[in-house]
Amino acid sequence: MAGAVVIAVDAMGGDHGPAVTAPAVAAFLANHPDVRVRLFGERAALRALSGDRSGRLTLVECSQRVEREDRPAHALRHKRDSSMWRALQAVAEGSADACVSAGDTGALMAMGMAVLGTLPGIERPALCAQIPAVSGRVCLLDLGANVDCDPEQLHQFARMGTALLQVGSSDRLPRVALLNVGAEGGKGNRVVKAAAERLAADPSLHYQGFIEGDQLLLGQADLVVCDGFVGNVALKSIEGLARLLLGRLRESSGAWRRWAAQPLLAEAFGFLDPAQYNGASLLGLRGVVVKSHGGVDAAGFGYALGAALAEARGGLPERIAELLATPRPHQSTDD
C-alpha cells in the first residue's frame, strides 16, 4: 500500500475506553510518522487529544457508544452513530484503511458484517490471533466469533488463516492443523472429522492433521483451526496460565533479588505477556478489522494498532479473496 495508512479507532470501546485508547493513539502516531488516525468518540473523550500537533490525527465526534450490556442485535439497530459503527463506516467509505476496536466482540462482528460485508465465499468471519510457541508464534482461530461451526466453515477458516500468515512473509505454505481431542485419525466428533477430509483434499493448504491441546504451543503447526467455543477456552486458559507464571516469578524472591533479576526475567519470560499478542484479526470481511482485548492497557492497545497497520499494508482482504478464488476439489455434501 503506497502512502500513509489511515486507521479508524473506536475510542470508546473496552473496559477503560479513552483512558487507554487516547494515550495509545498518541504514542503510536509518535512512533509511526507514516500513519494517520481517525479517532471516533464522544466529545468529552476526544478533548484529551484536541491539542495534537502532529497534523495526522482527525477527531470525529459521535453521539453514542456500544455498551458492554448491549446485545449485538440491539447495537446493530440502534447504535448507528456509535464510535464502533462510525469507525467501521470509515473503512467501508474508503476514508480509512483499517479499523481497531476494543468493544464487544459480538457487536463488532455484527456491525462489521452489516457495514463492510463478507468476502465472496465466506459465510462467517472468524477471529484469529497469534499466541507464543516454542518456535516463535502460532495462529489460532476461531477465538469466539462462531461458537458452532460446520466443516465448510472450518475449511474457510483454514484458508483465511493461511492468507493471513502469508502477508508480508515468504511463499512457504503455513502448516495447518485441526485442534482435536486426539491426534489419531479416528478421534473427534463428526464436524472435525469431516473438516479434516476437506483440509486434506485442498492443495492450497499444507495440512498436517490433528493436534491436541498439549501440543498447541510446541511449534508443530503455524495455524491451528477450531470452532470459536474451543478456541476461546484455549486462549483464555493460555492467558491465565501466563499470568499465573509471571505472578509466581515476581513473588518467588525478595525485593532486592527481583530487582537484580528483572532484566533476565524480562528477557526469558517477557514473551508470556498476553499484551504482546493483543489484536485479533476479524478475517473474512471486506476490510481490515482488528479486535483488541477489552482489558489491556495503552501499550497492549498499541499492539492491536500495529496489527492493523501490518494487515492494511499487506492488503489482507485482497489476499484472502485471492486464495478463496483458487479452485478447490469437489467436496461431498454428506457432512
C-alpha positions as CSV (number, residue, x, y, z in Angstrom):
1,M,0.0,0.0,0.0
2,A,1.5,3.3,-1.1
3,G,1.2,6.5,1.0
4,A,0.1,6.9,4.6
5,V,-2.1,4.3,6.2
6,V,-5.2,5.6,7.9
7,I,-6.5,3.7,10.9
8,A,-10.0,4.3,12.3
9,V,-10.1,3.8,16.0
10,D,-13.1,3.3,18.2
11,A,-12.1,5.4,21.2
12,M,-15.0,4.3,23.4
13,G,-14.5,0.5,23.3
14,G,-13.1,-1.7,26.0
15,D,-13.1,-1.7,29.8
16,H,-11.3,1.6,30.0
17,G,-12.2,3.5,26.9
18,P,-10.4,6.8,26.2
19,A,-8.2,6.3,29.2
20,V,-6.4,3.6,27.2
21,T,-7.2,4.4,23.6
22,A,-6.2,8.1,23.7
23,P,-2.6,7.6,25.0
24,A,-2.2,4.5,22.8
25,V,-3.0,6.5,19.7
26,A,-0.7,9.4,20.7
27,A,2.2,7.0,21.3
28,F,1.5,5.1,18.0
29,L,1.5,8.3,16.0
30,A,4.8,9.4,17.6
31,N,6.4,6.1,16.6
32,H,4.9,5.8,13.1
33,P,5.2,9.0,11.1
34,D,3.6,7.4,8.0
35,V,0.3,6.7,9.8
36,R,-2.8,8.8,10.2
37,V,-5.6,8.1,12.7
38,R,-9.2,8.9,12.7
39,L,-10.4,8.7,16.3
40,F,-14.1,8.2,16.8
41,G,-15.7,9.0,20.2
42,E,-17.8,11.3,22.4
43,R,-16.8,15.0,22.7
44,A,-15.5,14.8,26.3
45,A,-13.4,11.7,25.5
46,L,-11.8,13.4,22.5
47,R,-10.8,16.5,24.4
48,A,-7.6,14.9,25.7
49,L,-6.2,14.8,22.2
50,S,-7.6,18.1,21.0
51,G,-4.1,19.6,21.3
52,D,-2.4,17.2,18.9
53,R,0.2,18.9,16.9
54,S,1.2,16.0,14.5
55,G,-1.4,17.0,11.9
56,R,-2.1,13.3,11.4
57,L,-5.0,12.9,13.9
58,T,-8.6,13.6,13.0
59,L,-11.2,13.7,15.8
60,V,-14.7,12.6,14.8
61,E,-17.4,13.2,17.3
62,C,-20.1,10.5,17.9
63,S,-23.2,10.7,20.0
64,Q,-23.3,7.1,21.0
65,R,-21.1,4.2,22.2
66,V,-21.7,0.5,22.3
67,E,-22.1,-0.5,25.9
68,R,-21.0,-3.8,27.4
69,E,-24.6,-4.8,28.1
70,D,-25.8,-4.0,24.6
71,R,-26.8,-7.2,22.7
72,P,-25.4,-7.3,19.2
73,A,-28.8,-7.1,17.6
74,H,-29.7,-4.0,19.6
75,A,-26.4,-2.3,18.8
76,L,-26.9,-3.1,15.2
77,R,-30.4,-1.5,15.1
78,H,-30.0,1.4,17.5
79,K,-26.3,2.4,17.6
80,R,-25.7,3.8,14.1
81,D,-23.9,6.9,15.5
82,S,-21.7,4.9,17.8
83,S,-18.0,5.1,17.7
84,M,-17.8,1.5,16.6
85,W,-20.2,1.9,13.7
86,R,-18.7,5.1,12.5
87,A,-15.1,3.6,12.6
88,L,-16.3,0.7,10.5
89,Q,-18.1,3.0,8.2
90,A,-14.9,4.9,7.6
91,V,-13.3,1.7,6.2
92,A,-16.3,1.0,4.1
93,E,-16.3,4.5,2.6
94,G,-12.6,4.4,1.9
95,S,-11.6,7.2,4.4
96,A,-9.7,4.7,6.5
97,D,-7.7,1.5,5.6
98,A,-8.3,-0.4,8.9
99,C,-10.5,-0.3,12.0
100,V,-9.4,-1.1,15.6
101,S,-11.9,-1.6,18.4
102,A,-11.8,-3.0,21.9
103,G,-15.6,-3.1,22.1
104,D,-17.9,-6.1,22.4
105,T,-16.9,-8.9,20.0
106,G,-20.5,-9.8,19.1
107,A,-21.4,-6.2,18.3
108,L,-18.2,-5.7,16.3
109,M,-18.8,-8.8,14.2
110,A,-22.5,-8.0,13.6
111,M,-21.7,-4.4,12.6
112,G,-18.7,-5.5,10.6
113,M,-20.9,-7.8,8.5
114,A,-23.6,-5.1,8.1
115,V,-21.2,-2.2,7.2
116,L,-18.4,-4.0,5.3
117,G,-20.0,-7.3,4.2
118,T,-18.1,-10.5,3.8
119,L,-15.8,-11.6,1.1
120,P,-17.2,-13.9,-1.6
121,G,-17.4,-17.5,-0.4
122,I,-17.2,-16.6,3.3
123,E,-20.2,-17.5,5.4
124,R,-19.0,-16.1,8.7
125,P,-15.9,-14.0,9.7
126,A,-13.5,-15.6,12.3
127,L,-11.3,-14.1,14.9
128,C,-7.6,-15.1,14.6
129,A,-4.7,-14.2,17.0
130,Q,-1.1,-15.1,17.5
131,I,0.0,-16.9,20.7
132,P,3.5,-17.7,21.9
133,A,5.0,-21.1,20.9
134,V,8.3,-22.9,21.3
135,S,9.5,-21.7,17.9
136,G,8.0,-18.2,17.6
137,R,4.3,-17.9,17.4
138,V,1.2,-19.9,16.3
139,C,-2.1,-18.5,15.0
140,L,-5.3,-19.8,16.5
141,L,-8.8,-19.4,15.0
142,D,-11.6,-19.1,15.7
143,L,-11.4,-17.4,19.1
144,G,-15.1,-16.8,19.9
145,A,-16.8,-15.2,16.9
146,N,-18.5,-18.6,16.0
147,V,-19.2,-21.0,18.8
148,D,-20.8,-23.5,16.5
149,C,-19.2,-24.3,13.1
150,D,-19.8,-26.8,10.3
151,P,-17.0,-28.5,8.3
152,E,-17.2,-25.9,5.5
153,Q,-16.7,-23.0,7.9
154,L,-13.7,-24.7,9.4
155,H,-12.3,-25.1,5.9
156,Q,-12.8,-21.4,5.2
157,F,-11.1,-20.5,8.5
158,A,-8.0,-22.6,7.4
159,R,-7.9,-20.8,4.1
160,M,-8.3,-17.3,5.6
161,G,-5.6,-18.0,8.3
162,T,-3.2,-19.3,5.6
163,A,-3.6,-16.0,3.7
164,L,-3.0,-14.0,7.0
165,L,0.2,-15.8,7.6
166,Q,1.4,-15.3,4.1
167,V,1.0,-11.5,4.3
168,G,4.5,-10.0,4.4
169,S,6.2,-13.4,4.7
170,S,7.7,-15.9,2.3
171,D,5.8,-18.1,-0.1
172,R,6.1,-21.1,2.1
173,L,2.7,-22.5,2.9
174,P,2.0,-22.4,6.6
175,R,1.5,-25.7,8.4
176,V,-2.2,-26.1,9.3
177,A,-3.7,-28.4,12.0
178,L,-7.1,-29.0,13.4
179,L,-7.4,-28.9,17.2
180,N,-8.9,-32.2,18.4
181,V,-9.2,-34.5,21.4
182,G,-6.6,-36.8,19.9
183,A,-4.1,-36.9,17.1
184,E,-5.3,-40.2,15.7
185,G,-7.4,-40.1,12.6
186,G,-10.4,-41.7,14.2
187,K,-10.7,-39.2,17.0
188,G,-13.1,-36.3,17.2
189,N,-16.7,-35.5,16.5
190,R,-18.4,-35.6,13.2
191,V,-17.7,-32.0,12.3
192,V,-14.0,-32.2,13.0
193,K,-13.6,-35.5,11.0
194,A,-15.5,-34.0,8.0
195,A,-13.4,-30.8,8.2
196,A,-10.2,-32.9,8.2
197,E,-11.3,-34.6,4.9
198,R,-11.8,-31.2,3.3
199,L,-8.5,-29.7,4.5
200,A,-6.6,-32.9,3.5
201,A,-8.0,-32.7,-0.1
202,D,-7.2,-29.0,-0.5
203,P,-3.9,-28.5,-2.4
204,S,-3.8,-24.8,-1.4
205,L,-3.3,-25.9,2.3
206,H,-0.3,-27.5,4.0
207,Y,-2.5,-29.7,6.2
208,Q,-0.7,-31.6,9.0
209,G,-3.6,-33.4,10.6
210,F,-4.9,-33.2,14.2
211,I,-3.2,-31.6,17.1
212,E,-4.0,-31.9,20.8
213,G,-4.2,-29.1,23.3
214,D,-0.9,-30.0,25.0
215,Q,0.8,-29.7,21.6
216,L,-0.6,-26.3,20.8
217,L,2.4,-24.3,21.9
218,L,5.1,-26.7,20.7
219,G,5.5,-25.2,17.3
220,Q,4.2,-28.3,15.4
221,A,1.9,-26.1,13.3
222,D,1.8,-22.5,12.2
223,L,-2.0,-22.3,12.2
224,V,-4.4,-24.2,14.4
225,V,-8.1,-24.2,13.4
226,C,-11.1,-24.9,15.7
227,D,-14.6,-23.6,16.4
228,G,-15.0,-20.4,18.5
229,F,-16.1,-22.2,21.7
230,V,-13.0,-24.3,21.8
231,G,-10.7,-21.6,20.7
232,N,-11.9,-19.0,23.2
233,V,-11.5,-21.5,26.1
234,A,-8.0,-22.4,24.9
235,L,-6.9,-18.8,24.5
236,K,-8.2,-17.7,27.9
237,S,-6.6,-20.8,29.6
238,I,-3.2,-19.8,28.0
239,E,-3.6,-16.2,29.1
240,G,-4.5,-17.3,32.6
241,L,-1.5,-19.6,32.8
242,A,0.8,-16.9,31.6
243,R,-0.4,-14.5,34.2
244,L,0.0,-17.2,36.9
245,L,3.6,-18.0,35.9
246,L,4.6,-14.3,35.7
247,G,2.9,-13.6,39.1
248,R,4.7,-16.5,40.8
249,L,8.0,-15.4,39.4
250,R,7.6,-12.0,40.8
251,E,6.6,-13.4,44.2
252,S,9.3,-16.1,44.4
253,S,12.1,-13.9,45.8
254,G,12.8,-10.8,47.9
255,A,12.5,-7.3,46.6
256,W,16.3,-6.9,46.0
257,R,16.5,-10.2,44.2
258,R,13.5,-9.3,42.0
259,W,15.2,-6.0,41.1
260,A,18.5,-7.7,40.2
261,A,16.9,-10.3,38.1
262,Q,14.4,-8.0,36.4
263,P,16.3,-7.8,33.0
264,L,16.9,-11.5,33.0
265,L,13.2,-12.2,33.7
266,A,12.1,-9.8,31.1
267,E,14.3,-11.5,28.5
268,A,13.4,-15.0,29.5
269,F,9.7,-14.7,30.2
270,G,8.6,-11.4,28.7
271,F,7.2,-13.4,25.7
272,L,4.5,-14.7,28.0
273,D,2.9,-11.3,28.5
274,P,-0.5,-11.6,26.8
275,A,-0.5,-7.9,25.9
276,Q,2.2,-8.6,23.3
277,Y,-0.2,-10.7,21.4
278,N,-3.1,-8.4,21.6
279,G,-5.0,-7.7,18.4
280,A,-7.2,-10.5,17.0
281,S,-7.9,-10.2,13.2
282,L,-11.6,-10.4,12.2
283,L,-11.0,-12.3,9.0
284,G,-13.4,-12.6,6.1
285,L,-14.7,-9.0,6.0
286,R,-14.2,-6.7,3.0
287,G,-11.8,-4.6,5.0
288,V,-9.2,-4.8,7.8
289,V,-10.8,-5.0,11.3
290,V,-8.8,-5.8,14.4
291,K,-10.4,-6.6,17.8
292,S,-8.4,-5.5,20.8
293,H,-8.8,-7.2,24.2
294,G,-11.1,-5.0,26.3
295,G,-8.9,-5.1,29.4
296,V,-5.5,-4.1,28.0
297,D,-3.5,-1.0,28.9
298,A,-2.3,1.6,26.4
299,A,0.8,-0.5,25.5
300,G,-1.4,-3.5,24.7
301,F,-3.7,-1.5,22.6
302,G,-0.7,-0.3,20.7
303,Y,0.0,-3.9,19.6
304,A,-3.5,-4.0,18.1
305,L,-2.8,-0.8,16.2
306,G,0.4,-2.4,14.9
307,A,-1.5,-5.5,13.7
308,A,-4.0,-3.3,11.8
309,L,-1.1,-1.4,10.2
310,A,0.6,-4.6,9.0
311,E,-2.7,-6.0,7.6
312,A,-3.6,-2.8,5.8
313,R,-0.1,-2.6,4.3
314,G,-0.2,-6.3,3.3
315,G,-3.6,-6.0,1.6
316,L,-5.0,-8.8,3.7
317,P,-8.6,-8.8,2.5
318,E,-7.4,-8.9,-1.1
319,R,-5.0,-11.8,-0.3
320,I,-7.8,-13.8,1.3
321,A,-10.1,-13.1,-1.7
322,E,-7.3,-14.3,-4.0
323,L,-6.8,-17.5,-2.1
324,L,-10.5,-18.2,-1.8
325,A,-10.8,-17.8,-5.6
326,T,-8.4,-20.7,-6.0
327,P,-10.4,-23.8,-7.3
328,R,-11.0,-26.4,-4.7
329,P,-11.5,-30.1,-5.1
330,H,-15.1,-31.3,-5.2
331,Q,-16.5,-31.8,-1.7
332,S,-19.1,-34.3,-0.6
333,T,-22.3,-32.8,0.7
334,D,-22.8,-35.8,3.0
335,D,-21.4,-33.9,6.0
